[in-house]
Amino acid sequence: GEVQSRTEWFVSGAPASPVSAVLDGLPFDSLTPLDVGAELGSNGVSLLEARAGRVGAPRRIAVLSTRSGARQLRISGSGFSGWTVRGGRGADAFSAFWGAIFDWMAVAERDGTGVTLTNRVLRAGDALSWRRGGADSIAIVRLQSARGVADSVVVRFDGEAEVAQTEPLPEGQYTVQSGAVAHTLVVNPSREWVPRAPVDIPTIRAVGALNAVPRPFIERSWPFVLALLLLCGEWILRRSAGLR
């Protein structure tokens, strides 16, 4: 017969993080409570903390981390949309919180020792275009084909150039590792082997007599004129020969 009420968690603060400059001025005391789930552990950078009933030890409810060059966000809890119900400062806090997260995750993590490919589609014979990942003018890229053959490519940037090119690769699948980031690269067949799209040949439609529907023989006048002339010629020849 006991009714157990849910535990309300109130945001208590925003520790130092890549987006703490945006979150420091949020009105945490006036925000509606949240439903917090399991603990997020100690990995990553704490973005937001909450306390149960405004007392007790703070728990991390949002954590930022970077793995293999990819930025990640983990959140344990729900109810953030409740901040926008009354509008005002709560709605502004909701927009600032999620806007700061989206801005941080949308920025690519630059590896100071690595480079990234700018080619979206590669074919055999196409030069590889690399974008600089740090201040170094030389980068080493390790390649391993699907057959297990390993090789290295030296990428050299001239001066302050952001893009450099290297020799083409044969057709196949490769594992590319630059710095701490590794990904799969597929080199498609050469453009010479790509079938061309069929070319539509315009059809010229004839106009005039070729395109007209032939008239029936009985509706033509020249056969009757010809028959009449032949009969007249026969009559003239018969009279000339003395025949009737």
C-alpha positions as CSV (number, residue, x, y, z in Angstrom):
1,G,0.0,0.0,0.0
2,E,3.0,2.3,0.0
3,V,3.4,4.8,-2.8
4,Q,7.0,5.5,-3.7
5,S,7.7,8.9,-5.2
6,R,10.4,9.3,-7.7
7,T,13.7,10.9,-6.8
8,E,14.1,14.4,-8.2
9,W,17.5,15.4,-9.3
10,F,18.4,19.1,-9.6
11,V,21.3,20.4,-11.6
12,S,24.0,21.7,-9.3
13,G,26.6,23.0,-11.6
14,A,28.8,22.6,-14.6
15,P,32.5,21.6,-13.9
16,A,35.3,22.8,-16.1
17,S,34.8,21.4,-19.6
18,P,35.3,22.5,-23.2
19,V,31.9,24.2,-23.1
20,S,31.9,25.5,-19.5
21,A,32.3,29.0,-20.8
22,V,28.7,28.8,-22.1
23,L,27.2,26.9,-19.2
24,D,28.7,28.9,-16.3
25,G,26.0,31.6,-16.4
26,L,23.0,29.2,-16.6
27,P,20.3,29.6,-13.9
28,F,20.6,26.1,-12.4
29,D,18.6,26.9,-9.3
30,S,15.5,27.7,-11.3
31,L,15.5,24.7,-13.6
32,T,13.0,21.9,-13.3
33,P,14.2,18.5,-11.9
34,L,15.4,15.6,-14.0
35,D,15.1,11.8,-13.9
36,V,18.7,10.6,-13.6
37,G,19.8,7.0,-14.5
38,A,22.9,5.0,-13.9
39,E,26.2,6.6,-13.0
40,L,28.5,7.4,-16.0
41,G,31.8,6.4,-14.4
42,S,35.0,8.3,-14.3
43,N,35.9,8.3,-17.9
44,G,35.6,11.5,-19.9
45,V,35.1,15.1,-18.9
46,S,32.1,16.0,-16.8
47,L,29.8,18.4,-18.5
48,L,26.9,18.6,-16.0
49,E,26.3,17.5,-12.4
50,A,23.1,17.0,-10.4
51,R,22.1,16.3,-6.8
52,A,19.2,14.2,-5.5
53,G,16.8,16.6,-3.8
54,R,19.5,19.3,-3.9
55,V,21.4,17.4,-1.2
56,G,24.0,14.6,-1.2
57,A,27.0,14.0,-3.5
58,P,26.8,15.3,-7.0
59,R,26.5,12.8,-9.8
60,R,27.7,13.3,-13.4
61,I,24.8,13.3,-15.8
62,A,26.6,14.4,-19.0
63,V,30.1,13.5,-20.0
64,L,32.2,14.5,-23.1
65,S,34.9,12.3,-24.5
66,T,37.0,11.7,-27.6
67,R,37.8,8.3,-29.0
68,S,39.9,7.7,-32.2
69,G,39.3,11.3,-33.2
70,A,35.5,11.1,-32.9
71,R,33.8,13.2,-30.3
72,Q,31.2,11.5,-28.1
73,L,28.5,12.6,-25.6
74,R,27.0,10.4,-22.9
75,I,23.9,11.5,-20.9
76,S,22.3,9.6,-18.0
77,G,18.9,11.1,-17.5
78,S,15.8,12.6,-19.1
79,G,13.4,15.5,-18.6
80,F,15.5,18.3,-20.2
81,S,12.5,19.3,-22.2
82,G,10.8,20.4,-19.0
83,W,13.1,23.4,-18.9
84,T,11.2,24.9,-21.8
85,V,7.7,24.5,-20.4
86,R,7.6,27.9,-18.7
87,G,9.8,29.6,-21.2
88,G,12.0,32.5,-20.0
89,R,15.3,31.6,-18.5
90,G,14.6,27.9,-18.5
91,A,14.1,27.8,-22.2
92,D,17.2,29.9,-22.7
93,A,19.2,27.4,-20.6
94,F,17.9,24.5,-22.7
95,S,19.0,26.2,-25.9
96,A,22.4,27.2,-24.5
97,F,23.0,23.7,-23.1
98,W,22.2,21.7,-26.3
99,G,23.6,24.4,-28.6
100,A,27.0,24.2,-26.9
101,I,26.9,20.4,-27.2
102,F,26.1,20.5,-30.9
103,D,28.7,23.1,-31.6
104,W,31.4,21.1,-29.8
105,M,30.5,17.8,-31.5
106,A,30.3,19.4,-35.0
107,V,33.9,20.5,-34.9
108,A,36.3,17.9,-36.1
109,E,39.0,16.8,-33.7
110,R,42.4,17.6,-35.3
111,D,45.1,15.2,-34.7
112,G,48.4,17.1,-34.4
113,T,50.4,14.2,-36.0
114,G,47.9,13.0,-38.6
115,V,46.4,14.0,-42.0
116,T,43.0,13.3,-43.5
117,L,42.0,12.5,-47.1
118,T,39.9,15.0,-48.9
119,N,39.0,12.7,-51.8
120,R,35.4,11.4,-51.4
121,V,35.6,9.0,-54.3
122,L,38.9,7.5,-55.3
123,R,39.7,5.6,-58.6
124,A,42.8,3.9,-59.7
125,G,45.0,6.7,-61.3
126,D,43.6,9.5,-59.2
127,A,46.1,11.3,-57.0
128,L,45.5,11.2,-53.2
129,S,44.8,14.6,-51.7
130,W,45.6,15.1,-48.0
131,R,44.7,17.8,-45.6
132,R,47.1,18.8,-42.9
133,G,46.2,17.9,-39.3
134,G,48.8,19.8,-37.4
135,A,51.7,22.2,-37.6
136,D,54.2,19.6,-39.0
137,S,55.0,19.9,-42.7
138,I,55.7,16.1,-43.0
139,A,53.3,13.3,-42.1
140,I,53.7,9.6,-42.3
141,V,50.7,7.6,-43.4
142,R,50.7,3.8,-43.0
143,L,48.8,1.7,-45.6
144,Q,47.9,-1.9,-45.4
145,S,46.1,-3.6,-48.3
146,A,43.5,-6.3,-48.0
147,R,46.2,-8.9,-48.9
148,G,48.3,-7.8,-45.9
149,V,50.9,-5.9,-47.8
150,A,52.1,-2.9,-45.7
151,D,53.6,0.3,-47.0
152,S,54.2,3.9,-45.9
153,V,53.4,7.2,-47.7
154,V,55.3,10.4,-46.9
155,V,53.1,13.5,-47.2
156,R,54.9,16.8,-47.5
157,F,53.3,20.2,-47.2
158,D,54.9,23.2,-48.8
159,G,55.1,26.2,-46.4
160,E,51.7,27.0,-45.0
161,A,49.8,24.9,-47.5
162,E,46.9,23.0,-46.0
163,V,46.6,20.4,-48.8
164,A,49.2,18.1,-50.4
165,Q,49.0,15.3,-53.0
166,T,50.7,11.9,-53.3
167,E,50.9,9.3,-56.0
168,P,47.8,7.2,-56.9
169,L,47.1,3.8,-55.4
170,P,46.2,0.6,-57.3
171,E,42.6,-0.6,-57.2
172,G,41.7,-2.3,-53.9
173,Q,40.9,-1.9,-50.3
174,Y,43.3,-0.4,-47.8
175,T,43.6,0.3,-44.1
176,V,44.9,3.9,-43.6
177,Q,46.5,4.9,-40.3
178,S,47.5,8.5,-39.7
179,G,48.5,9.3,-36.1
180,A,46.0,7.7,-33.8
181,V,43.2,7.5,-36.3
182,A,42.7,4.5,-38.7
183,H,40.0,4.0,-41.3
184,T,39.2,2.0,-44.4
185,L,40.0,3.4,-47.9
186,V,38.5,1.9,-51.1
187,V,40.1,2.6,-54.4
188,N,37.6,1.9,-57.2
189,P,38.4,0.7,-60.8
190,S,39.9,3.2,-63.2
191,R,37.5,5.5,-65.1
192,E,38.5,3.6,-68.3
193,W,36.5,0.6,-67.1
194,V,33.5,2.5,-66.0
195,P,30.7,1.8,-68.5
196,R,29.4,4.9,-70.2
197,A,25.8,5.9,-70.1
198,P,24.0,5.3,-73.4
199,V,23.7,8.3,-75.5
200,D,20.2,9.1,-76.8
201,I,20.2,9.6,-80.6
202,P,17.5,12.1,-81.6
203,T,14.9,10.7,-84.0
204,I,14.1,13.0,-86.9
205,R,10.6,12.6,-88.0
206,A,10.0,13.1,-91.7
207,V,7.3,15.5,-92.8
208,G,5.5,15.8,-96.1
209,A,4.8,12.9,-98.5
210,L,6.7,10.3,-96.5
211,N,4.7,11.0,-93.4
212,A,1.3,11.1,-95.2
213,V,-1.2,8.3,-95.2
214,P,-1.5,6.8,-98.8
215,R,-4.9,7.4,-100.4
216,P,-6.9,4.3,-101.7
217,F,-6.5,3.5,-105.4
218,I,-10.2,4.0,-106.1
219,E,-10.0,7.6,-104.9
220,R,-7.2,8.6,-107.4
221,S,-8.1,10.3,-110.7
222,W,-5.1,9.4,-112.9
223,P,-6.0,5.7,-113.4
224,F,-9.4,6.7,-114.9
225,V,-7.9,9.3,-117.1
226,L,-5.3,6.8,-118.4
227,A,-8.0,4.2,-119.1
228,L,-10.0,6.8,-121.0
229,L,-7.0,7.8,-123.1
230,L,-6.3,4.1,-123.9
231,L,-9.9,3.5,-125.1
232,C,-9.8,6.6,-127.2
233,G,-6.5,5.5,-128.8
234,E,-7.9,2.1,-129.5
235,W,-11.0,3.6,-131.2
236,I,-8.8,5.9,-133.4
237,L,-6.6,3.0,-134.4
238,R,-9.6,0.8,-135.3
239,R,-11.1,3.6,-137.5
240,S,-7.8,4.1,-139.2
241,A,-7.6,0.4,-140.1
242,G,-11.2,0.5,-141.5
243,L,-12.7,-1.4,-138.6
244,R,-15.7,-0.4,-136.8
